[in-house]
C-alpha cells in the first residue's frame, strides 16, 4: 500500500500477540490495564507518534498505529508491560499497511476471536479510538478505519448468524460447570470480580444454573451491588474473601489484577472446590493445585470448548468475509480518493489562477464587462473540469499513478497541501 498522502514517511502497522501463539502466562506479561494504556499513549505522544489505538483483552494485546518502523510500537508495548522484546518476537505478529487493515477488520468482526463470533473486542476498539482522540492521537485514517470496522461488525451481526446462540468465554465457563458439577443448583457459588466477563458470567450463572446461592465480591463493593441488585444476589465485602472461598463449592475469578489474588494459603476447606480462572493475567496461583480437593480450570481451556453452536457459526464465515470485503472496498475507495485529492486541489488552484488572469484581462478590454456573470461561469467551468478529472481517476480501468503524473506535468502543478 502506498502512503496515500496519509502519513509522511510512515507506514500503518498492527503489532501484537494473541491466544493463537501466546499462552495465558505470556499474554499476562503483555497485558495493559487502564493506567498502563494511559502511560503508553502519553509516551507515544512524547516520542512523536502521530496516531495509534491500543487494545488489551484476555485474549490479545494489540497496537494499531503509524510509525517509521514497527519496533517503535513494539518498544512502547514492552516499556509499559512486563513483557520483553525477546518474548514478543517468539509469539507476536506484525502486519503492515494492507495486511494491517485486513487484520483489524477480522479482529473487530469476531472472525479472529478465540471463540468465533465473540464481538466484545469491537467495544474495546471503539473505546480505544475515543481515548486516543482525546489525547490528539487519532488521525483521519485510523478514525475512518475504526468506523469502517464498526460498520462491518454491525452488518455481520445483523446479516449473518455468526454470533447466534450463547457461546462466549463466560457461557463456556457455565457450560463446563453444568457438565462437571452434579446438583449445581444446590452448590455455593462465589464470583470474585465483576468486570465485563464477570458480569456476563453472572448473567449466565443465574440463567442456566437456577442457583439462588450465588455470592458476589468485588474490590469496589458498589459495582458488585449494582449487579447483585439486578439478579437479587448476595454481596459480601472484599475483607470476607477468604471466608467466602472456604464456604464455596465453586469459585469463579474474573478480576483485573496484574498478579494472583487467590493462592493455596487462603484455602482451608477440605471439601471439593472447583476454581475457574477467567482472568488475564492469571489471578489464581497454580499452587492451589497442591491441595488435593481443588480443581483449577483456566480461561484457555474453557475457550476450547466447542459445541453445535460453534459448528453452525462456521457456516457463516464466507458471508461474513464477503461483508468485510464490501466495507473494506469502500474504505479503500476513500483511500484512493485521498491519494489524488492534493493533485485535484492543486489543479483547481491552477485553473483559478488562469481565471483570475483572464478576468483581469477582459475587464481591461471590455467597458461593459459583467463581473458577476463572468465569475459565475468561470467557477462552473473550473468545477466541471476538476470533477471530470476526479471521475477519471476513480475509474477501475486507469492507472491512477500515471494519470496523476500526466496531470501534474501538463498543468505544471506543485502540490502545496500537506500530508495528513
C-alpha positions in Angstrom: 0.0 0.0 0.0 1.3 3.4 -0.8 1.2 6.4 1.6 -2.0 7.8 0.1 -1.0 11.2 1.5 -1.9 10.0 4.9 1.3 10.0 6.9 4.5 11.4 5.6 7.3 8.8 5.8 5.3 6.4 8.0 3.5 3.1 7.4 0.5 1.7 9.2 1.2 -1.2 11.4 -0.7 -3.7 13.6 1.6 -5.3 16.2 0.5 -7.6 19.0 0.0 -11.1 20.3 -3.0 -13.3 20.8 -4.2 -16.7 22.1 -3.1 -18.3 18.8 0.6 -18.4 19.7 0.9 -16.9 23.2 -0.3 -18.8 26.2 -2.0 -17.2 29.1 1.2 -16.6 31.0 2.9 -14.8 28.1 -0.3 -12.8 27.4 -0.3 -11.8 31.0 3.2 -10.3 30.6 1.9 -8.0 27.9 -1.5 -7.2 29.4 -2.3 -3.5 29.7 -4.5 -2.2 32.5 -6.1 1.3 32.2 -3.1 3.1 33.8 -0.6 1.2 31.6 -2.6 2.2 28.5 -2.6 5.8 29.5 1.2 5.7 30.2 1.8 4.1 26.8 -0.3 6.7 24.9 1.5 9.6 26.7 4.9 8.1 25.9 3.8 7.7 22.2 2.8 11.4 22.2 6.2 12.4 23.7 8.1 10.3 21.2 6.3 11.9 18.2 4.0 9.0 17.3 1.1 10.8 15.4 -1.7 8.3 15.7 -2.4 4.9 17.3 -5.0 2.9 19.2 -4.3 0.3 21.9 -6.4 -2.7 22.9 -5.8 -5.3 25.6 -8.2 -8.1 26.4 -7.9 -11.5 28.0 -7.2 -13.0 24.5 -4.9 -10.4 22.9 -3.0 -7.1 23.2 -2.5 -5.0 20.1 -1.4 -1.6 18.9 -2.6 -0.2 15.6 -0.6 2.9 14.6 1.7 4.8 12.3 5.5 4.5 12.6 8.6 4.6 10.5 9.5 1.1 11.9 7.3 -1.3 13.8 9.9 -1.5 16.6 8.7 1.9 17.7 5.4 0.4 18.6 6.9 -2.8 20.0 9.1 -0.7 22.3 6.1 1.2 23.5 4.4 -2.1 24.4 7.4 -3.6 26.2 8.2 -0.3 28.1 4.7 -0.3 29.6 4.2 -4.0 30.4 6.2 -6.9 32.0 6.9 -8.3 28.5 10.3 -8.3 26.8 11.2 -7.8 23.2 12.6 -11.4 23.1 9.3 -12.8 24.3 7.4 -10.7 21.9 9.4 -11.9 18.9 8.7 -15.5 19.7 4.9 -15.3 19.7 3.9 -12.0 18.1 2.8 -10.7 14.7 3.5 -7.6 12.8 1.2 -6.6 9.9 1.9 -3.6 7.6 -0.5 -1.4 5.6 -3.0 -3.6 3.6 -2.4 -6.6 5.9 -2.8 -4.4 9.0 -6.1 -3.1 7.7 -7.4 -6.6 6.9 -6.3 -7.7 10.4 -8.3 -5.0 12.1 -11.4 -5.9 10.1 -11.1 -9.6 11.1 -10.5 -8.9 14.7 -13.3 -6.3 15.0 -15.7 -8.6 13.2 -15.3 -11.6 15.5 -13.6 -13.8 12.9 -10.3 -13.8 14.8 -11.8 -14.2 18.3 -10.9 -17.1 20.5 -14.5 -18.1 20.3 -15.8 -17.5 16.8 -18.4 -14.7 16.7 -17.4 -13.1 20.1 -17.8 -9.4 19.4 -16.6 -8.0 22.7 -13.4 -6.7 21.1 -15.3 -4.2 18.9 -16.4 -2.3 22.0 -12.7 -2.2 23.2 -11.6 -0.9 19.8 -14.2 1.8 19.8 -13.3 2.9 23.3 -9.6 2.8 22.4 -10.2 5.2 19.5 -12.2 7.6 21.7 -9.3 7.6 24.3 -6.7 8.2 21.6 -8.8 11.0 20.1 -9.0 12.8 23.4 -5.2 12.8 23.6 -4.8 14.0 20.0 -3.5 10.7 18.8 -6.1 9.8 16.2 -5.6 10.9 12.6 -8.2 10.8 9.9 -7.1 7.4 8.6 -7.4 5.4 11.8 -10.6 7.1 12.8 -12.1 6.3 9.4 -10.8 2.7 9.6 -12.2 2.1 13.0 -15.6 3.4 11.9 -15.4 1.1 8.9 -14.6 -1.9 11.1 -17.6 -1.0 13.4 -19.8 -0.8 10.3 -18.7 -4.2 9.2 -19.2 -5.6 12.6 -22.7 -4.3 12.8 -23.6 -5.7 9.4 -22.2 -9.1 10.2 -24.2 -9.2 13.4 -27.4 -8.4 11.6 -26.9 -10.1 8.2 -25.3 -13.4 9.4 -25.8 -15.8 12.3 -22.2 -16.0 13.2 -22.9 -14.7 16.7 -26.2 -16.7 17.2 -26.5 -19.0 20.2 -25.0 -18.4 23.6 -21.3 -19.0 23.1 -18.7 -16.9 24.8 -16.0 -17.4 27.4 -18.5 -16.7 30.1 -21.0 -19.1 28.7 -18.3 -21.7 28.1 -17.5 -21.5 31.8 -21.1 -22.1 32.8 -21.3 -25.0 30.3 -18.3 -26.5 32.0 -19.9 -26.2 35.4 -23.1 -27.8 34.2 -21.2 -30.7 32.7 -18.8 -31.3 35.6 -20.8 -30.5 38.7 -23.8 -32.6 39.9 -26.7 -30.8 41.6 -25.2 -27.4 40.7 -28.4 -25.6 41.8 -27.6 -26.6 45.4 -24.0 -25.6 45.4 -22.5 -22.4 46.9 -21.0 -20.3 44.0 -18.7 -17.4 44.6 -18.0 -14.9 41.8 -14.9 -12.8 42.6 -14.6 -9.8 40.1 -17.5 -8.0 38.4 -15.9 -6.6 35.3 -17.3 -7.3 31.8 -16.5 -11.1 31.9 -17.7 -11.3 35.5 -21.0 -9.6 34.7 -21.6 -11.8 31.7 -20.7 -14.9 33.7 -23.0 -13.8 36.5 -25.9 -13.5 34.0 -25.2 -16.9 32.5 -25.0 -18.5 36.0 -28.4 -17.1 37.0 -29.9 -18.1 33.7 -28.6 -21.6 33.4 -27.9 -23.0 36.9 -31.1 -21.9 38.6 -29.0 -21.4 41.7 -30.1 -18.9 44.4 -26.8 -19.3 46.3 -24.6 -17.1 44.2 -22.4 -14.6 46.1 -20.5 -11.6 44.6 -17.3 -10.0 45.8 -15.5 -7.1 44.2 -12.8 -4.7 45.5 -15.2 -1.9 44.8 -18.3 -3.1 46.6 -20.7 -0.7 44.8 -20.0 -2.4 41.4 -20.9 -5.8 42.8 -24.1 -4.3 44.5 -25.3 -2.9 41.2 -25.1 -6.3 39.5 -26.5 -8.1 42.5 -29.5 -5.9 42.6 -30.3 -6.8 39.1 -30.4 -10.5 39.9 -31.2 -10.4 43.6 -27.9 -11.9 44.6 -25.8 -11.7 47.8 -22.8 -9.3 48.1 -20.0 -9.6 50.6 -17.1 -7.4 51.5 -13.7 -7.9 50.0 -12.5 -8.5 53.5 -14.6 -11.6 53.7 -13.0 -13.2 50.6 -11.2 -16.0 52.4 -14.2 -16.9 54.5 -16.4 -17.0 51.4 -14.0 -19.1 49.4 -13.9 -21.7 52.1 -17.7 -21.8 52.2 -17.9 -22.3 48.4 -18.1 -25.3 46.1 -17.4 -23.3 43.0 -15.2 -20.2 42.8 -15.1 -18.1 39.6 -12.3 -15.5 39.5 -12.7 -12.7 36.9 -10.6 -9.9 38.4 -8.4 -7.4 36.5 -5.4 -7.6 38.9 -1.9 -7.9 37.4 -0.8 -10.7 39.8 -2.6 -13.6 41.5 -5.2 -12.7 44.1 -6.0 -16.3 45.1 -3.4 -18.8 46.2 -3.4 -22.0 48.3 -2.8 -20.2 51.6 -6.3 -18.8 51.7 -8.0 -22.1 51.0 -8.5 -24.0 54.2 -11.6 -26.1 53.3 -11.4 -29.9 52.9 -14.4 -30.2 50.6 -14.1 -30.3 46.8 -13.6 -26.8 45.3 -13.8 -26.1 41.6 -12.0 -22.9 40.6 -12.4 -21.2 37.2 -9.9 -18.5 36.4 -11.3 -16.2 33.7 -8.5 -13.6 34.2 -5.6 -12.4 32.1 -3.0 -12.3 33.6 -3.9 -15.4 35.7 -5.4 -14.3 39.0 -5.3 -17.8 40.6 -1.9 -19.1 41.5 -1.0 -22.6 40.2 -0.1 -23.6 43.7 -3.8 -24.1 44.5 -3.5 -27.5 42.7 -1.2 -28.6 45.6 -4.5 -29.1 47.5 -6.0 -32.4 46.6 -9.6 -31.3 46.8 -9.1 -28.3 44.4 -9.6 -28.4 40.7 -8.3 -25.4 38.7 -9.5 -24.6 35.2 -8.2 -21.6 33.2 -9.8 -19.5 30.6 -7.7 -21.0 27.7 -9.1 -24.5 28.4 -12.7 -23.1 28.5 -12.2 -21.4 25.2 -11.5 -24.7 23.5 -15.0 -26.0 24.4 -16.9 -26.3 21.1 -20.4 -27.4 20.6 -23.1 -27.4 17.9 -23.5 -23.7 18.2 -19.9 -23.1 17.1 -20.1 -25.5 14.3 -23.2 -23.7 13.0 -21.4 -20.4 13.2 -18.6 -21.6 11.0 -21.1 -21.9 8.1 -21.5 -18.2 8.1 -17.8 -17.3 7.8 -17.9 -16.9 4.0 -20.8 -14.4 4.2 -19.1 -12.5 7.0 -15.9 -12.4 4.9 -17.8 -11.0 1.9 -19.3 -8.3 4.1 -15.8 -7.4 5.2 -14.6 -7.2 1.6 -17.6 -5.0 0.7 -16.9 -2.5 3.6 -13.2 -2.7 3.1 -13.7 -1.9 -0.6 -15.5 1.3 0.4 -12.6 2.2 2.7 -10.0 1.6 0.0 -12.0 3.8 -2.4 -11.8 6.5 0.2 -8.1 5.9 0.4 -7.7 6.2 -3.4 -9.7 9.5 -3.2 -7.3 10.7 -0.5 -4.4 9.8 -2.8 -5.4 12.1 -5.6 -7.1 14.8 -3.6 -4.0 17.0 -3.3 -3.5 16.9 -7.1 -7.1 17.8 -7.7 -6.8 20.6 -5.2 -3.6 21.9 -6.9 -5.4 21.7 -10.3 -8.2 23.7 -9.0 -5.8 26.4 -7.7 -4.0 26.5 -11.1 -7.3 26.8 -13.0 -8.4 29.6 -10.6 -5.1 31.4 -11.4 -6.0 31.1 -15.1 -9.4 32.5 -14.3 -8.1 35.5 -12.3 -5.6 36.4 -15.0 -8.2 36.1 -17.8 -10.9 38.0 -16.0 -8.4 40.8 -15.3 -7.5 40.9 -19.0 -11.2 41.0 -20.1 -12.0 43.6 -17.5 -9.5 46.0 -19.1 -10.7 45.3 -22.7 -14.4 45.5 -22.2 -16.2 48.6 -21.0 -19.5 46.7 -20.3 -17.7 43.7 -18.6 -20.2 41.8 -16.4 -18.0 40.8 -13.4 -20.6 38.8 -11.6 -21.6 36.7 -14.6 -18.0 36.1 -15.7 -17.2 34.9 -12.2 -20.1 32.5 -12.1 -19.4 31.0 -15.5 -15.7 30.6 -14.8 -16.3 28.9 -11.4 -18.8 26.5 -13.0 -16.3 25.6 -15.7 -13.5 25.0 -13.2 -15.8 22.7 -11.1 -16.8 20.7 -14.2 -13.1 20.3 -15.2 -12.0 19.2 -11.8 -15.0 16.8 -11.4 -14.2 15.3 -14.8 -10.6 14.6 -13.7 -11.7 13.2 -10.3 -14.1 10.9 -12.1 -11.4 9.7 -14.4 -9.0 9.0 -11.5 -11.7 6.9 -9.7 -12.1 4.6 -12.7 -11.1 1.0 -12.5 -9.6 1.0 -16.0 -7.0 3.7 -15.4 -3.5 3.7 -13.8 -4.0 6.4 -11.1 -0.3 7.0 -10.7 0.3 7.5 -14.4 -2.7 9.8 -14.7 -1.6 11.9 -11.7 1.8 12.3 -13.1 0.4 13.4 -16.5 -2.0 15.9 -14.9 0.9 17.4 -12.9 3.1 17.6 -16.0 0.5 19.1 -18.3 -0.6 21.8 -15.8 2.8 22.2 -14.1 1.4 21.6 -10.7 3.1 21.9 -7.4 1.2 20.2 -4.6 1.3 22.6 -1.7 -1.1 20.7 0.6 0.5 18.9 3.5 0.1 15.1 4.0 -2.5 14.5 6.6 
